[in-house]
Each structure stands twice: as structure tokens, then as C-alpha cells.
């Protein structure tokens, strides 16, 4: 497994968990969005912030993460799309751009091509 795949795998575990599911780490995972009564834009903003905080806390190989909400796709109107952009710390200590697109649907995070 290469470094990028390892980072994506780790973040998939973190973002795929429901917040509160790990008793020793109460902030681990995404908050439960199924019971929230927020507008789409409020939900996108809340999740962008939550994803960014999780990347900072649980993925030490990335620096300066920025999470942006992407436009909705007509074929999946209930799926929220996000782009995670950061700088990956290479083994030699240099920083290089790193990007990953994910979707959140029914509170579950999935990698997007």
C-alpha cells in the first residue's frame, strides 16, 4: 500500500465512524446527521468543519487541510460531496499537494473517483 492509499484508508476509517462510537475518543468520527434539522448549506458547512477537524486530529501526515463543499449532482441529490485539500508530508520532510474527494450519504463517508 502506498502512502496516499494509507492516508485514504485511515481517513476512511475515521470519517466512516459515527461520533461517539469510540468511548475513549468522543470526537472520533462524523456527527450523526440523520437527526439534524439543518438546511443543506448549514449541513455542508457543519460537515466541512467537522471533516477538517478530524483530518487535523487523526491524520498527522497531512498539514493545512482545507475542506470545500462541492456542487450537488443531479443523479444523487441526497449525497453531499467534499474536496479535502492538504499538504502531505513526504518521507524526506518536503510538503506536496494532496487532494481527495469524498461523498457523505446517509451519514456514511465514501471515496469518490
Biopython code that builds the backbone (N, CA, C, O; Angstrom):
import numpy as np
from Bio.PDB.StructureBuilder import StructureBuilder

atoms = [
    (1, "UNK", "N", (0.863, -1.180, 0.000)),
    (1, "UNK", "CA", (0.000, 0.000, 0.000)),
    (1, "UNK", "C", (0.905, 1.237, 0.000)),
    (1, "UNK", "O", (1.814, 1.352, 0.823)),
    (2, "UNK", "N", (0.646, 2.157, -0.930)),
    (2, "UNK", "CA", (1.464, 3.367, -0.953)),
    (2, "UNK", "C", (0.951, 4.376, 0.076)),
    (2, "UNK", "O", (-0.100, 4.185, 0.688)),
    (3, "UNK", "N", (1.714, 5.445, 0.250)),
    (3, "UNK", "CA", (1.410, 6.447, 1.285)),
    (3, "UNK", "C", (0.032, 7.091, 1.105)),
    (3, "UNK", "O", (-0.714, 7.239, 2.073)),
    (4, "UNK", "N", (-0.307, 7.473, -0.133)),
    (4, "UNK", "CA", (-1.612, 8.101, -0.379)),
    (4, "UNK", "C", (-2.749, 7.140, -0.049)),
    (4, "UNK", "O", (-3.748, 7.530, 0.556)),
    (5, "UNK", "N", (-2.590, 5.896, -0.446)),
    (5, "UNK", "CA", (-3.615, 4.898, -0.154)),
    (5, "UNK", "C", (-3.746, 4.675, 1.357)),
    (5, "UNK", "O", (-4.851, 4.494, 1.870)),
    (6, "UNK", "N", (-2.625, 4.690, 2.054)),
    (6, "UNK", "CA", (-2.635, 4.534, 3.505)),
    (6, "UNK", "C", (-3.366, 5.698, 4.189)),
    (6, "UNK", "O", (-4.118, 5.491, 5.141)),
    (7, "UNK", "N", (-3.140, 6.907, 3.700)),
    (7, "UNK", "CA", (-3.818, 8.090, 4.251)),
    (7, "UNK", "C", (-5.324, 7.986, 4.003)),
    (7, "UNK", "O", (-6.128, 8.228, 4.903)),
    (8, "UNK", "N", (-5.695, 7.624, 2.778)),
    (8, "UNK", "CA", (-7.123, 7.495, 2.447)),
    (8, "UNK", "C", (-7.788, 6.398, 3.282)),
    (8, "UNK", "O", (-8.926, 6.547, 3.728)),
    (9, "UNK", "N", (-7.069, 5.308, 3.484)),
    (9, "UNK", "CA", (-7.599, 4.207, 4.289)),
    (9, "UNK", "C", (-7.839, 4.662, 5.731)),
    (9, "UNK", "O", (-8.888, 4.378, 6.310)),
    (10, "UNK", "N", (-6.866, 5.366, 6.305)),
    (10, "UNK", "CA", (-7.017, 5.875, 7.670)),
    (10, "UNK", "C", (-8.185, 6.852, 7.762)),
    (10, "UNK", "O", (-9.017, 6.748, 8.663)),
    (11, "UNK", "N", (-8.245, 7.796, 6.830)),
    (11, "UNK", "CA", (-9.338, 8.774, 6.865)),
    (11, "UNK", "C", (-10.686, 8.115, 6.603)),
    (11, "UNK", "O", (-11.699, 8.561, 7.142)),
    (12, "UNK", "N", (-10.721, 7.071, 5.796)),
    (12, "UNK", "CA", (-11.982, 6.346, 5.576)),
    (12, "UNK", "C", (-12.487, 5.754, 6.881)),
    (12, "UNK", "O", (-13.686, 5.779, 7.155)),
    (13, "UNK", "N", (-11.578, 5.222, 7.685)),
    (13, "UNK", "CA", (-11.973, 4.671, 8.997)),
    (13, "UNK", "C", (-12.495, 5.782, 9.920)),
    (13, "UNK", "O", (-13.538, 5.640, 10.557)),
    (14, "UNK", "N", (-11.751, 6.878, 9.973)),
    (14, "UNK", "CA", (-12.135, 7.985, 10.859)),
    (14, "UNK", "C", (-13.471, 8.591, 10.421)),
    (14, "UNK", "O", (-14.376, 8.774, 11.235)),
    (15, "UNK", "N", (-13.582, 8.898, 9.133)),
    (15, "UNK", "CA", (-14.787, 9.559, 8.633)),
    (15, "UNK", "C", (-15.963, 8.591, 8.498)),
    (15, "UNK", "O", (-17.115, 9.018, 8.419)),
    (16, "UNK", "N", (-15.679, 7.311, 8.472)),
    (16, "UNK", "CA", (-16.737, 6.307, 8.390)),
    (16, "UNK", "C", (-17.329, 5.946, 9.738)),
    (16, "UNK", "O", (-18.367, 5.289, 9.814)),
    (17, "UNK", "N", (-16.670, 6.374, 10.795)),
    (17, "UNK", "CA", (-17.171, 6.094, 12.144)),
    (17, "UNK", "C", (-18.201, 7.147, 12.551)),
    (17, "UNK", "O", (-18.150, 8.290, 12.098)),
    (18, "UNK", "N", (-19.114, 6.751, 13.393)),
    (18, "UNK", "CA", (-20.110, 7.672, 13.949)),
    (18, "UNK", "C", (-19.527, 8.268, 15.228)),
    (18, "UNK", "O", (-19.052, 7.539, 16.099)),
    (19, "UNK", "N", (-19.565, 9.580, 15.335)),
    (19, "UNK", "CA", (-19.049, 10.250, 16.523)),
    (19, "UNK", "C", (-19.710, 9.676, 17.770)),
    (19, "UNK", "O", (-20.931, 9.534, 17.832)),
    (20, "UNK", "N", (-18.885, 9.349, 18.762)),
    (20, "UNK", "CA", (-19.390, 8.767, 19.999)),
    (20, "UNK", "C", (-19.291, 7.252, 20.022)),
    (20, "UNK", "O", (-19.525, 6.638, 21.063)),
    (21, "UNK", "N", (-18.946, 6.632, 18.888)),
    (21, "UNK", "CA", (-18.862, 5.169, 18.830)),
    (21, "UNK", "C", (-17.605, 4.638, 19.517)),
    (21, "UNK", "O", (-17.573, 3.482, 19.938)),
    (22, "UNK", "N", (-16.573, 5.468, 19.635)),
    (22, "UNK", "CA", (-15.336, 5.072, 20.305)),
    (22, "UNK", "C", (-15.305, 5.802, 21.648)),
    (22, "UNK", "O", (-15.047, 7.005, 21.709)),
    (23, "UNK", "N", (-15.569, 5.063, 22.709)),
    (23, "UNK", "CA", (-15.732, 5.669, 24.026)),
    (23, "UNK", "C", (-14.499, 6.459, 24.477)),
    (23, "UNK", "O", (-14.640, 7.516, 25.091)),
    (24, "UNK", "N", (-13.310, 5.968, 24.184)),
    (24, "UNK", "CA", (-12.088, 6.643, 24.616)),
    (24, "UNK", "C", (-11.780, 7.892, 23.791)),
    (24, "UNK", "O", (-10.990, 8.737, 24.212)),
    (25, "UNK", "N", (-12.408, 8.010, 22.611)),
    (25, "UNK", "CA", (-12.191, 9.158, 21.721)),
    (25, "UNK", "C", (-13.540, 9.733, 21.316)),
    (25, "UNK", "O", (-14.022, 9.436, 20.223)),
    (26, "UNK", "N", (-14.165, 10.546, 22.163)),
    (26, "UNK", "CA", (-15.526, 11.010, 21.883)),
    (26, "UNK", "C", (-15.672, 11.855, 20.617)),
    (26, "UNK", "O", (-16.776, 11.964, 20.084)),
    (27, "UNK", "N", (-14.581, 12.458, 20.121)),
    (27, "UNK", "CA", (-14.682, 13.275, 18.905)),
    (27, "UNK", "C", (-14.331, 12.487, 17.646)),
    (27, "UNK", "O", (-14.334, 13.056, 16.555)),
    (28, "UNK", "N", (-14.030, 11.204, 17.765)),
    (28, "UNK", "CA", (-13.645, 10.359, 16.630)),
    (28, "UNK", "C", (-14.876, 10.071, 15.780)),
    (28, "UNK", "O", (-15.876, 9.568, 16.292)),
    (29, "UNK", "N", (-14.816, 10.381, 14.496)),
    (29, "UNK", "CA", (-15.915, 10.108, 13.578)),
    (29, "UNK", "C", (-16.769, 11.331, 13.293)),
    (29, "UNK", "O", (-16.662, 12.368, 13.947)),
    (30, "UNK", "N", (-17.622, 11.166, 12.289)),
    (30, "UNK", "CA", (-18.535, 12.246, 11.899)),
    (30, "UNK", "C", (-19.755, 12.283, 12.822)),
    (30, "UNK", "O", (-20.199, 11.245, 13.313)),
    (31, "UNK", "N", (-20.288, 13.473, 13.052)),
    (31, "UNK", "CA", (-21.511, 13.556, 13.856)),
    (31, "UNK", "C", (-22.676, 12.888, 13.125)),
    (31, "UNK", "O", (-22.680, 12.794, 11.898)),
    (32, "UNK", "N", (-23.649, 12.432, 13.887)),
    (32, "UNK", "CA", (-24.849, 11.809, 13.311)),
    (32, "UNK", "C", (-25.679, 12.900, 12.656)),
    (32, "UNK", "O", (-26.185, 13.796, 13.332)),
    (33, "UNK", "N", (-25.818, 12.822, 11.332)),
    (33, "UNK", "CA", (-26.554, 13.868, 10.612)),
    (33, "UNK", "C", (-28.002, 13.490, 10.354)),
    (33, "UNK", "O", (-28.781, 14.311, 9.870)),
    (34, "UNK", "N", (-28.368, 12.260, 10.671)),
    (34, "UNK", "CA", (-29.731, 11.799, 10.375)),
    (34, "UNK", "C", (-30.789, 12.473, 11.236)),
    (34, "UNK", "O", (-31.943, 12.580, 10.820)),
    (35, "UNK", "N", (-30.421, 12.927, 12.419)),
    (35, "UNK", "CA", (-31.394, 13.542, 13.315)),
    (35, "UNK", "C", (-31.359, 15.065, 13.298)),
    (35, "UNK", "O", (-32.090, 15.714, 14.046)),
    (36, "UNK", "N", (-30.514, 15.633, 12.450)),
    (36, "UNK", "CA", (-30.374, 17.080, 12.420)),
    (36, "UNK", "C", (-31.430, 17.721, 11.527)),
    (36, "UNK", "O", (-31.842, 17.152, 10.517)),
    (37, "UNK", "N", (-31.849, 18.898, 11.916)),
    (37, "UNK", "CA", (-32.816, 19.655, 11.114)),
    (37, "UNK", "C", (-32.143, 20.926, 10.603)),
    (37, "UNK", "O", (-32.556, 22.039, 10.928)),
    (38, "UNK", "N", (-31.110, 20.739, 9.804)),
    (38, "UNK", "CA", (-30.363, 21.857, 9.245)),
    (38, "UNK", "C", (-30.669, 21.978, 7.759)),
    (38, "UNK", "O", (-31.051, 21.005, 7.110)),
    (39, "UNK", "N", (-30.500, 23.173, 7.236)),
    (39, "UNK", "CA", (-30.614, 23.347, 5.787)),
    (39, "UNK", "C", (-29.420, 22.664, 5.131)),
    (39, "UNK", "O", (-28.445, 22.338, 5.808)),
    (40, "UNK", "N", (-29.488, 22.449, 3.844)),
    (40, "UNK", "CA", (-28.378, 21.810, 3.124)),
    (40, "UNK", "C", (-27.085, 22.608, 3.292)),
    (40, "UNK", "O", (-26.027, 22.027, 3.531)),
    (41, "UNK", "N", (-27.162, 23.919, 3.171)),
    (41, "UNK", "CA", (-25.955, 24.744, 3.292)),
    (41, "UNK", "C", (-25.393, 24.704, 4.717)),
    (41, "UNK", "O", (-24.175, 24.676, 4.898)),
    (42, "UNK", "N", (-26.261, 24.700, 5.720)),
    (42, "UNK", "CA", (-25.799, 24.587, 7.110)),
    (42, "UNK", "C", (-25.136, 23.234, 7.350)),
    (42, "UNK", "O", (-24.111, 23.146, 8.026)),
    (43, "UNK", "N", (-25.726, 22.187, 6.792)),
    (43, "UNK", "CA", (-25.181, 20.844, 6.928)),
    (43, "UNK", "C", (-23.820, 20.747, 6.247)),
    (43, "UNK", "O", (-22.885, 20.168, 6.800)),
    (44, "UNK", "N", (-23.708, 21.313, 5.047)),
    (44, "UNK", "CA", (-22.434, 21.305, 4.324)),
    (44, "UNK", "C", (-21.360, 22.040, 5.122)),
    (44, "UNK", "O", (-20.226, 21.573, 5.223)),
    (45, "UNK", "N", (-21.715, 23.165, 5.674)),
    (45, "UNK", "CA", (-20.765, 23.950, 6.464)),
    (45, "UNK", "C", (-20.342, 23.188, 7.719)),
    (45, "UNK", "O", (-19.156, 23.133, 8.045)),
    (46, "UNK", "N", (-21.310, 22.603, 8.419)),
    (46, "UNK", "CA", (-21.014, 21.849, 9.636)),
    (46, "UNK", "C", (-20.123, 20.651, 9.333)),
    (46, "UNK", "O", (-19.165, 20.392, 10.061)),
    (47, "UNK", "N", (-20.430, 19.916, 8.263)),
    (47, "UNK", "CA", (-19.625, 18.743, 7.917)),
    (47, "UNK", "C", (-18.237, 19.139, 7.414)),
    (47, "UNK", "O", (-17.260, 18.457, 7.724)),
    (48, "UNK", "N", (-18.129, 20.213, 6.651)),
    (48, "UNK", "CA", (-16.816, 20.686, 6.195)),
    (48, "UNK", "C", (-15.917, 20.950, 7.389)),
    (48, "UNK", "O", (-14.760, 20.532, 7.415)),
    (49, "UNK", "N", (-16.455, 21.640, 8.367)),
    (49, "UNK", "CA", (-15.695, 21.950, 9.578)),
    (49, "UNK", "C", (-15.328, 20.675, 10.350)),
    (49, "UNK", "O", (-14.196, 20.530, 10.813)),
    (50, "UNK", "N", (-16.280, 19.765, 10.485)),
    (50, "UNK", "CA", (-16.031, 18.510, 11.210)),
    (50, "UNK", "C", (-14.959, 17.680, 10.513)),
    (50, "UNK", "O", (-14.071, 17.137, 11.172)),
    (51, "UNK", "N", (-15.033, 17.576, 9.180)),
    (51, "UNK", "CA", (-14.049, 16.808, 8.417)),
    (51, "UNK", "C", (-12.666, 17.421, 8.587)),
    (51, "UNK", "O", (-11.686, 16.710, 8.811)),
    (52, "UNK", "N", (-12.594, 18.732, 8.481)),
    (52, "UNK", "CA", (-11.309, 19.427, 8.627)),
    (52, "UNK", "C", (-10.702, 19.157, 10.006)),
    (52, "UNK", "O", (-9.508, 18.877, 10.112)),
    (53, "UNK", "N", (-11.511, 19.239, 11.053)),
    (53, "UNK", "CA", (-11.020, 18.985, 12.411)),
    (53, "UNK", "C", (-10.541, 17.542, 12.572)),
    (53, "UNK", "O", (-9.540, 17.293, 13.244)),
    (54, "UNK", "N", (-11.247, 16.598, 11.963)),
    (54, "UNK", "CA", (-10.848, 15.194, 12.052)),
    (54, "UNK", "C", (-9.537, 14.939, 11.318)),
    (54, "UNK", "O", (-8.705, 14.161, 11.786)),
    (55, "UNK", "N", (-9.349, 15.584, 10.180)),
    (55, "UNK", "CA", (-8.088, 15.436, 9.446)),
    (55, "UNK", "C", (-6.936, 15.969, 10.293)),
    (55, "UNK", "O", (-5.896, 15.321, 10.410)),
    (56, "UNK", "N", (-7.120, 17.144, 10.882)),
    (56, "UNK", "CA", (-6.075, 17.743, 11.722)),
    (56, "UNK", "C", (-5.730, 16.814, 12.889)),
    (56, "UNK", "O", (-4.557, 16.602, 13.195)),
    (57, "UNK", "N", (-6.742, 16.271, 13.524)),
    (57, "UNK", "CA", (-6.511, 15.479, 14.741)),
    (57, "UNK", "C", (-6.016, 14.061, 14.467)),
    (57, "UNK", "O", (-5.172, 13.549, 15.203)),
    (58, "UNK", "N", (-6.531, 13.419, 13.413)),
    (58, "UNK", "CA", (-6.276, 11.990, 13.243)),
    (58, "UNK", "C", (-5.431, 11.606, 12.027)),
    (58, "UNK", "O", (-5.227, 10.416, 11.786)),
    (59, "UNK", "N", (-4.942, 12.563, 11.265)),
    (59, "UNK", "CA", (-4.056, 12.224, 10.154)),
    (59, "UNK", "C", (-2.820, 13.116, 10.188)),
    (59, "UNK", "O", (-2.786, 14.163, 9.542)),
    (60, "UNK", "N", (-1.796, 12.694, 10.949)),
    (60, "UNK", "CA", (-0.598, 13.526, 11.140)),
    (60, "UNK", "C", (0.278, 13.677, 9.897)),
    (60, "UNK", "O", (1.189, 14.504, 9.891)),
    (61, "UNK", "N", (0.024, 12.901, 8.852)),
    (61, "UNK", "CA", (0.823, 13.019, 7.625)),
    (61, "UNK", "C", (0.353, 14.156, 6.734)),
    (61, "UNK", "O", (0.977, 14.444, 5.713)),
    (62, "UNK", "N", (-0.759, 14.814, 7.117)),
    (62, "UNK", "CA", (-1.287, 15.938, 6.341)),
    (62, "UNK", "C", (-1.190, 17.223, 7.149)),
    (62, "UNK", "O", (-1.349, 17.223, 8.370)),
    (63, "UNK", "N", (-0.924, 18.316, 6.445)),
    (63, "UNK", "CA", (-0.857, 19.639, 7.061)),
    (63, "UNK", "C", (-1.808, 20.586, 6.332)),
    (63, "UNK", "O", (-2.100, 20.410, 5.149)),
    (64, "UNK", "N", (-2.275, 21.577, 7.053)),
    (64, "UNK", "CA", (-3.086, 22.663, 6.488)),
    (64, "UNK", "C", (-4.277, 22.171, 5.659)),
    (64, "UNK", "O", (-4.446, 22.598, 4.517)),
    (65, "UNK", "N", (-5.098, 21.285, 6.213)),
    (65, "UNK", "CA", (-6.240, 20.807, 5.419)),
    (65, "UNK", "C", (-7.278, 21.898, 5.203)),
    (65, "UNK", "O", (-7.524, 22.738, 6.068)),
    (66, "UNK", "N", (-7.873, 21.855, 4.028)),
    (66, "UNK", "CA", (-8.988, 22.726, 3.679)),
    (66, "UNK", "C", (-10.063, 21.820, 3.080)),
    (66, "UNK", "O", (-9.788, 21.031, 2.177)),
    (67, "UNK", "N", (-11.264, 21.939, 3.580)),
    (67, "UNK", "CA", (-12.360, 21.110, 3.096)),
    (67, "UNK", "C", (-13.389, 22.018, 2.447)),
    (67, "UNK", "O", (-13.865, 22.976, 3.055)),
    (68, "UNK", "N", (-13.725, 21.703, 1.207)),
    (68, "UNK", "CA", (-14.694, 22.502, 0.466)),
    (68, "UNK", "C", (-15.862, 21.633, 0.032)),
    (68, "UNK", "O", (-15.683, 20.499, -0.414)),
    (69, "UNK", "N", (-17.042, 22.176, 0.169)),
    (69, "UNK", "CA", (-18.237, 21.503, -0.310)),
    (69, "UNK", "C", (-18.298, 21.656, -1.824)),
    (69, "UNK", "O", (-18.042, 22.736, -2.356)),
    (70, "UNK", "N", (-18.640, 20.563, -2.521)),
    (70, "UNK", "CA", (-18.742, 20.584, -3.978)),
    (70, "UNK", "C", (-20.209, 20.622, -4.400)),
    (70, "UNK", "O", (-21.087, 20.249, -3.622)),
    (71, "UNK", "N", (-20.479, 21.067, -5.622)),
    (71, "UNK", "CA", (-21.869, 21.128, -6.084)),
    (71, "UNK", "C", (-22.540, 19.747, -6.078)),
    (71, "UNK", "O", (-21.899, 18.719, -6.296)),
    (72, "UNK", "N", (-23.823, 19.763, -5.825)),
    (72, "UNK", "CA", (-24.636, 18.548, -5.818)),
    (72, "UNK", "C", (-24.734, 17.992, -7.230)),
    (72, "UNK", "O", (-24.752, 18.739, -8.208)),
    (73, "UNK", "N", (-24.799, 16.670, -7.319)),
    (73, "UNK", "CA", (-25.009, 16.012, -8.613)),
    (73, "UNK", "C", (-26.482, 15.667, -8.749)),
    (73, "UNK", "O", (-27.109, 15.194, -7.800)),
    (74, "UNK", "N", (-27.034, 15.905, -9.937)),
    (74, "UNK", "CA", (-28.469, 15.654, -10.160)),
    (74, "UNK", "C", (-28.867, 14.214, -9.889)),
    (74, "UNK", "O", (-29.952, 13.957, -9.366)),
    (75, "UNK", "N", (-27.996, 13.269, -10.243)),
    (75, "UNK", "CA", (-28.352, 11.858, -10.088)),
    (75, "UNK", "C", (-28.347, 11.392, -8.629)),
    (75, "UNK", "O", (-28.867, 10.318, -8.325)),
    (76, "UNK", "N", (-27.769, 12.182, -7.732)),
    (76, "UNK", "CA", (-27.763, 11.797, -6.311)),
    (76, "UNK", "C", (-27.963, 13.037, -5.435)),
    (76, "UNK", "O", (-27.012, 13.527, -4.827)),
    (77, "UNK", "N", (-29.203, 13.545, -5.371)),
    (77, "UNK", "CA", (-29.469, 14.805, -4.669)),
    (77, "UNK", "C", (-29.299, 14.748, -3.150)),
    (77, "UNK", "O", (-29.231, 15.794, -2.504)),
    (78, "UNK", "N", (-29.229, 13.558, -2.572)),
    (78, "UNK", "CA", (-29.088, 13.458, -1.115)),
    (78, "UNK", "C", (-27.651, 13.169, -0.696)),
    (78, "UNK", "O", (-27.373, 12.933, 0.479)),
    (79, "UNK", "N", (-26.748, 13.189, -1.663)),
    (79, "UNK", "CA", (-25.339, 12.943, -1.391)),
    (79, "UNK", "C", (-24.593, 14.264, -1.353)),
    (79, "UNK", "O", (-24.715, 15.085, -2.263)),
    (80, "UNK", "N", (-23.818, 14.463, -0.294)),
    (80, "UNK", "CA", (-23.001, 15.666, -0.156)),
    (80, "UNK", "C", (-21.579, 15.324, -0.585)),
    (80, "UNK", "O", (-21.033, 14.298, -0.179)),
    (81, "UNK", "N", (-20.984, 16.180, -1.401)),
    (81, "UNK", "CA", (-19.630, 15.960, -1.897)),
    (81, "UNK", "C", (-18.680, 16.982, -1.299)),
    (81, "UNK", "O", (-19.019, 18.155, -1.144)),
    (82, "UNK", "N", (-17.477, 16.511, -0.963)),
    (82, "UNK", "CA", (-16.467, 17.379, -0.365)),
    (82, "UNK", "C", (-15.104, 17.095, -0.991)),
    (82, "UNK", "O", (-14.785, 15.958, -1.338)),
    (83, "UNK", "N", (-14.323, 18.135, -1.124)),
    (83, "UNK", "CA", (-12.938, 18.010, -1.558)),
    (83, "UNK", "C", (-12.055, 18.336, -0.358)),
    (83, "UNK", "O", (-12.203, 19.382, 0.274)),
    (84, "UNK", "N", (-11.133, 17.419, -0.057)),
    (84, "UNK", "CA", (-10.152, 17.655, 1.002)),
    (84, "UNK", "C", (-8.839, 17.977, 0.303)),
    (84, "UNK", "O", (-8.315, 17.167, -0.462)),
    (85, "UNK", "N", (-8.317, 19.157, 0.572)),
    (85, "UNK", "CA", (-7.028, 19.565, 0.019)),
    (85, "UNK", "C", (-6.099, 19.841, 1.181)),
    (85, "UNK", "O", (-6.471, 20.503, 2.149)),
    (86, "UNK", "N", (-4.888, 19.326, 1.073)),
    (86, "UNK", "CA", (-3.919, 19.485, 2.151)),
    (86, "UNK", "C", (-2.513, 19.388, 1.569)),
    (86, "UNK", "O", (-2.328, 19.265, 0.358)),
    (87, "UNK", "N", (-1.547, 19.443, 2.444)),
    (87, "UNK", "CA", (-0.167, 19.205, 2.070)),
    (87, "UNK", "C", (0.270, 17.926, 2.769)),
    (87, "UNK", "O", (0.153, 17.799, 3.987)),
    (88, "UNK", "N", (0.774, 16.987, 1.986)),
    (88, "UNK", "CA", (1.243, 15.718, 2.542)),
    (88, "UNK", "C", (2.722, 15.854, 2.867)),
    (88, "UNK", "O", (3.503, 16.383, 2.077)),
    (89, "UNK", "N", (3.085, 15.373, 4.032)),
    (89, "UNK", "CA", (4.493, 15.394, 4.434)),
    (89, "UNK", "C", (5.158, 14.145, 3.864)),
    (89, "UNK", "O", (4.825, 13.019, 4.236)),
    (90, "UNK", "N", (6.090, 14.366, 2.967)),
    (90, "UNK", "CA", (6.821, 13.239, 2.384)),
    (90, "UNK", "C", (7.843, 12.702, 3.373)),
    (90, "UNK", "O", (8.160, 13.356, 4.366)),
    (91, "UNK", "N", (8.346, 11.532, 3.102)),
    (91, "UNK", "CA", (9.348, 10.909, 3.983)),
    (91, "UNK", "C", (10.609, 11.765, 4.125)),
    (91, "UNK", "O", (11.288, 11.714, 5.150)),
    (92, "UNK", "N", (10.915, 12.552, 3.087)),
    (92, "UNK", "CA", (12.097, 13.416, 3.158)),
    (92, "UNK", "C", (11.790, 14.758, 3.828)),
    (92, "UNK", "O", (12.659, 15.627, 3.901)),
    (93, "UNK", "N", (10.555, 14.930, 4.319)),
    (93, "UNK", "CA", (10.181, 16.139, 5.046)),
    (93, "UNK", "C", (9.575, 17.235, 4.184)),
    (93, "UNK", "O", (9.017, 18.200, 4.706)),
    (94, "UNK", "N", (9.680, 17.094, 2.870)),
    (94, "UNK", "CA", (9.086, 18.108, 1.992)),
    (94, "UNK", "C", (7.566, 17.957, 1.968)),
    (94, "UNK", "O", (7.027, 16.882, 2.233)),
    (95, "UNK", "N", (6.894, 19.052, 1.647)),
    (95, "UNK", "CA", (5.436, 19.049, 1.540)),
    (95, "UNK", "C", (5.035, 18.995, 0.072)),
    (95, "UNK", "O", (5.668, 19.629, -0.773)),
    (96, "UNK", "N", (3.985, 18.240, -0.230)),
    (96, "UNK", "CA", (3.458, 18.213, -1.590)),
    (96, "UNK", "C", (1.938, 18.261, -1.527)),
    (96, "UNK", "O", (1.344, 17.801, -0.551)),
    (97, "UNK", "N", (1.299, 18.815, -2.561)),
    (97, "UNK", "CA", (-0.168, 18.916, -2.571)),
    (97, "UNK", "C", (-0.815, 17.528, -2.516)),
    (97, "UNK", "O", (-0.310, 16.569, -3.100)),
    (98, "UNK", "N", (-1.920, 17.444, -1.815)),
    (98, "UNK", "CA", (-2.676, 16.198, -1.669)),
    (98, "UNK", "C", (-4.156, 16.539, -1.738)),
    (98, "UNK", "O", (-4.607, 17.472, -1.073)),
    (99, "UNK", "N", (-4.918, 15.792, -2.535)),
    (99, "UNK", "CA", (-6.355, 16.053, -2.706)),
    (99, "UNK", "C", (-7.117, 14.738, -2.691)),
    (99, "UNK", "O", (-6.640, 13.718, -3.187)),
    (100, "UNK", "N", (-8.310, 14.783, -2.114)),
    (100, "UNK", "CA", (-9.178, 13.611, -2.096)),
    (100, "UNK", "C", (-10.622, 14.105, -2.116)),
    (100, "UNK", "O", (-10.963, 15.050, -1.405)),
    (101, "UNK", "N", (-11.461, 13.480, -2.912)),
    (101, "UNK", "CA", (-12.878, 13.816, -2.969)),
    (101, "UNK", "C", (-13.664, 12.695, -2.314)),
    (101, "UNK", "O", (-13.460, 11.517, -2.607)),
    (102, "UNK", "N", (-14.570, 13.084, -1.416)),
    (102, "UNK", "CA", (-15.393, 12.103, -0.712)),
    (102, "UNK", "C", (-16.865, 12.482, -0.849)),
    (102, "UNK", "O", (-17.209, 13.620, -1.167)),
    (103, "UNK", "N", (-17.712, 11.504, -0.601)),
    (103, "UNK", "CA", (-19.149, 11.768, -0.547)),
    (103, "UNK", "C", (-19.653, 11.324, 0.815)),
    (103, "UNK", "O", (-19.128, 10.385, 1.413)),
    (104, "UNK", "N", (-20.678, 12.012, 1.295)),
    (104, "UNK", "CA", (-21.339, 11.645, 2.539)),
    (104, "UNK", "C", (-22.805, 11.454, 2.203)),
    (104, "UNK", "O", (-23.491, 12.378, 1.765)),
    (105, "UNK", "N", (-23.270, 10.227, 2.421)),
    (105, "UNK", "CA", (-24.637, 9.867, 2.089)),
    (105, "UNK", "C", (-25.188, 9.035, 3.245)),
    (105, "UNK", "O", (-24.601, 8.019, 3.617)),
    (106, "UNK", "N", (-26.301, 9.463, 3.804)),
    (106, "UNK", "CA", (-26.902, 8.791, 4.955)),
    (106, "UNK", "C", (-25.901, 8.656, 6.103)),
    (106, "UNK", "O", (-25.906, 7.667, 6.836)),
    (107, "UNK", "N", (-25.032, 9.685, 6.245)),
    (107, "UNK", "CA", (-24.070, 9.700, 7.324)),
    (107, "UNK", "C", (-22.846, 8.841, 7.096)),
    (107, "UNK", "O", (-22.002, 8.738, 7.986)),
    (108, "UNK", "N", (-22.719, 8.215, 5.923)),
    (108, "UNK", "CA", (-21.580, 7.357, 5.622)),
    (108, "UNK", "C", (-20.660, 8.056, 4.631)),
    (108, "UNK", "O", (-21.113, 8.657, 3.657)),
    (109, "UNK", "N", (-19.369, 7.968, 4.895)),
    (109, "UNK", "CA", (-18.358, 8.580, 4.031)),
    (109, "UNK", "C", (-17.858, 7.543, 3.027)),
    (109, "UNK", "O", (-17.608, 6.387, 3.369)),
    (110, "UNK", "N", (-17.720, 7.996, 1.767)),
    (110, "UNK", "CA", (-17.202, 7.111, 0.721)),
    (110, "UNK", "C", (-16.201, 7.895, -0.139)),
    (110, "UNK", "O", (-16.335, 9.104, -0.329)),
    (111, "UNK", "N", (-15.220, 7.192, -0.639)),
    (111, "UNK", "CA", (-14.260, 7.779, -1.550)),
    (111, "UNK", "C", (-14.910, 7.976, -2.908)),
    (111, "UNK", "O", (-15.722, 7.156, -3.337)),
    (112, "UNK", "N", (-14.557, 9.056, -3.584)),
    (112, "UNK", "CA", (-15.091, 9.326, -4.926)),
    (112, "UNK", "C", (-13.924, 9.322, -5.908)),
    (112, "UNK", "O", (-12.816, 9.748, -5.580)),
    (113, "UNK", "N", (-14.187, 8.844, -7.090)),
    (113, "UNK", "CA", (-13.142, 8.842, -8.122)),
    (113, "UNK", "C", (-12.927, 10.234, -8.676)),
    (113, "UNK", "O", (-12.086, 10.426, -9.554)),
]
sb = StructureBuilder()
sb.init_structure("model")
sb.init_model(0)
sb.init_chain("A")
sb.init_seg("    ")
for serial, (resi, resn, name, xyz) in enumerate(atoms, 1):
    if name == "N":
        sb.init_residue(resn, " ", resi, " ")
    sb.init_atom(name, np.array(xyz, "f"), 0.0, 1.0, " ", f" {name:<3s}", serial, name[0])
structure = sb.get_structure()
